[in-house]
Every structure is written in C-alpha cells, then in structure tokens.
C-alpha cells in the first residue's frame, strides 16, 4: 500500500528536519521556488505544504521549550 499524499508530505517534513535541522523550511521553500520557476505548480504547492508543516513543528518545539523553561 502506498502512502497518501498527506502522509508523504508529513514523512518528508520529518526527513528534512532530521537532515537539515533549522534550515529544513528554507530548503523546502527554495525547492518550491525552483519548481514554480520550471512551471511545476503542483510540485510548488506540495513543497510549500512540506515547509508549512516544518514551520509549525519547529514553532511548536520552541513554544514547548519556552513553557518548560518558565515552569522551572
């Protein structure tokens, strides 16, 4: 069984975070821009979705860390 598009986007976001850390979102957005320049609008949309997920995850990670520090 193949993963759904949503699952694939989530998996690739996880991979990019593991591989590129804080640069993951920038990498995904740069890839999205390249695809848009080549006329691949669907690829552009998907890579921006990957970047959005990365941004949300990294934002949540920072928020949780701030709460942990405040509680100490």
N, C-alpha and C positions, 0 to 999 in steps of 0.2 A: 504494500500500500504506500502510495506517495504522500508526502506531507501536503497539507493545504498551503495555499499562498500565505495565509496569515501565520501558519506555523513556520514556514520557511523564512519569512521576514523576521520573526522572533529569534529563530535559530541563528540567522546571520548577524543580527544585532548582538547576540551573545558572543559569537565568534569574534566580531570586530572589537568588542570591549576587551576580550581576553588578549587579542593580538595587538591592539593599538592604544589601549587604556584611554586616557583623556583626549587623545587625538582621533578616537573612533568616529565621532559625529562629523568632524571635519573631513575625514576620509570618505565617509558615505556621501556627504553633500558635494564634495569635489567629483566623485564618481557620477552623481546625479547630474551635475552640471555638464560633464563631458557627454553623457548620454543625450541630454537635451540638445547640445550643440550638434550632435550627429543625427538629430531628428527622431530619436527613440523616446517618444513621450511616455510610453508605458514604463520603460526602464527608469526614466527620470522620476516618475511618480513612486515607483516601488522603492528606489533608493532613498528618496526623501522620507518615505514611511520608516525605513530602517533607521535613518538619522533621527527621526522624531522619537522612536522608541528608545534609542540610545540616550537622547537628551532627557527623556522622562526618567529612565532608570538612574542616570547619573545625578539628576536633580534630587530624586528620592533618596539616594545614597547620602548626599550631602545633608539633606534635611534630617535624616535619621541620626547621622553623626552629630549634628548640632544639638539634637534632643539629648543624646547620650552625654554630651559634654555638659549641658545645662543641668542634668539630673545629678551629676557627680558633685 
